[in-house]
Amino acid sequence: MNSVIFPRGRLLLWGGGLALAIALPLLFKSGFMVSLLCQMGIMVVFALSYNMLLGQTGLLSFGHAVYYGLGAFITMHTLNLIGKDGSPLLVALLPLVGGLAGMLAGVVLGYVTTKKAGTTFAMISLGIGELVAACALMFPGFFGGEGGVSGNRVIGKESFLGFTWGPQVEMYGLIVLWAFLATVAMFALTQTPLGRMANAVRDNPERAEFVGYDTQRVRYLMLILSGLFAGIAGGLTALNYEIVTAETLNAHTSGVVLLMTFVGGIGFFYGPIIGAILITVMQIVIGGLTHAWLLYFGLFFLFMVLMAPGGIASLIAVQHKLWQAGLLGRMLPHYLATALPTLVLLAGLVGLIEMGYALLAGEGVGAGDTATKVMGMEMQLNAPGPWAAALGVAALGLALTRWIGGRTRVAWNATLSTLHGDKA
Amino acid sequence: MEFVVISLLNGITYGLLLFMLSSGLTLIFSMMGILNFAHASFYMLGAYFAYQISTWIGFWPGLLVAPLLVGAVGAAVERYGLRRAHRFGHVAELLFTFGLAFLVEEIVHLIWGKVAVDYRIPEELDGTLFSLFDTDFPIYKGFMMLISVGMLVALYALLTRTRIGLIIQAALTKPDMVEALGHNVPRIFMLVFGGGTALAGLAGVIGGNAFVTEPGMAAAVGSIVFVVVVVGGLGSLGGAFVASLLIGCIQTFSVAMTLSITDVFAVVGIALPEGSQVARLTITQLAPVLPYMLMVAILIFRPRGLMGARES
């Protein structure tokens, strides 16, 4: 039994992941890197909890931030409540309080939302999400109004095994611990009868009902459990930032977790992990480089929806299959050949967007009159020169991408048919 | 009395504007089975296009040109985006429109900046239409009503009295049969999507200067329009109409009411304990939540909406 659920390869992968998570802050000691890693760990749990709904049960939710946010607020209030009487051990257990809060919210709200699946569920979750977000501004006593609720995670006099959670690195350790436990629990859940039934309810609710299962009950249970893990993620956020604002439970947060999960790939357990890590890095690294990051993010998301609806995880899975069939070597030169013109196209587009931003959203009226700094280069933005150059690069990239991309597509189709031909 | 009449007039004006948005959304939903998350983004585009045109050649040409432009953008989105996403199923389509809403907001940021633009009511329409109990009713609100009702009649006539309207109605329920009869159903889809977004654009043109034209306007109106469509019943034009007026009136009445929850309960004869935060809330403070509460209540007690036929 154990060997089925935990075969050696999987154990190795999990152990490797954990070891990497622990080793990273030792390799990169900068504070920026550690806080980036903390954010990643939290988002991984949040995205995985979201995928319990979208990927495993087929419930598209537009209000998942409710459970995350409520978990964060309850954790923060509990932290402030235990105050000076607490100990670092109690603080370490606080995410569980957040989880229970998220679970309780799931018990109450899920009863309403999970009566129906599909579009109706999506709509009710949106409505409930807006409702709770609006309530947050109506009750400043609990939600702290515009300023939010803040606290201090270092409490008590003595430390717990040497930890006070004060330094960011210690907080990172706590996040890794909770994230790992939550991930293992969520993976184990996919192997239980409930997890399997959730898949059945997603794929064919009518048939699941004929077999004798109550689909509404399965959806309800999955939502409650998903609320639990979202609440844990929320509790970790509260401890990590030591402040919780109403923004944690609004539609924007719900949207971001949906995008993360989808980009990573909803069809695979590890998809949301990839998505959460990638989007967090993009958010913080690209967001620090350019004002236009949301525009790039939107374009990237639309590109993924149209070109790779299975997300990054599905792309990896296909490559893995090709590799197993010994066909990956045939495709690699084509990938490399496509990458070059794509980079040219990207360079052109980025140039256009950045110049546009510098000119229009930049220093206000007349921003283009003098030389403006764009991507480290001084440019005269009211002259046609830079624009023509960027447009030329983009056009060249587009033409090359279409030409070489077409050849890659032909090779791709041929390889795929070989792959499927081998199977048959 | 004065309060009731004025609020009712304002409510109907706002409700009619909401119907311009929800009618397009409903038509698109009943035809393609997807809720267009980006619908309010087209409303915003309408307002910004009209603003841009009004700074060049004036308001009146913008009234005609901006909706057409928005419709063209909508048709292009359907042709080159949605049709492709359709192959991957409903979730992909929904997410496509979700991402599109995101992108449109960013593009608006890029082109017109993050603060509100100065999109004004034209001078000819700036003034008082009539006075009721010392309150002036502006001409522009009358103009908005006129446009909305005119659009409504035109839409009704188009759908029930013309050949293309009959084909659209047939394609709503039996797309395969309509295709078998030799009509180009994908093109009809594109037309309906373009038409629906053009209506949203028109609502933006007349709503943008009545309220405020800023990048947040799509998000502000978008969720309300969803409430309207769900309350009215997904896919029901009549339901969308009733729900638009209902929500429009609820919004305007509740914003103007200063009663607190304690007062409301006192009317029924229940005295609430003093001091709690809930009891001190006024109806005005509750105003932003009321539409969502109505929506959740409807979804619990009557999931198909006020006039919806299908159980989704």
Interface residues (C-beta under 8 A of the other chain):
Chain A: L54 L60 V112 K115 K116 G118 T119 T120 A122 M123 I124 L126 G127 I128 E130 L131 A134 C135 L137 M138 F139 G141 A251 G255 L258 L259 F262 A292 L294 L295 F297 G298 L299 F301 L302 V305 L306 P309 I353 G356 Y357 L360 A361
Chain B: L35 G81 R84 A85 F88 G89 H90 V91 A92 L94 L95 F96 F98 G99 L100 F102 L103 E106 I107 H109 L110 I111 G113 K114 A219 S223 F226 V227 V230 L234 Q277 L281 Q285 L286 P288 V289 Y292 M293 M295 V296 L299 I300 P303 S312
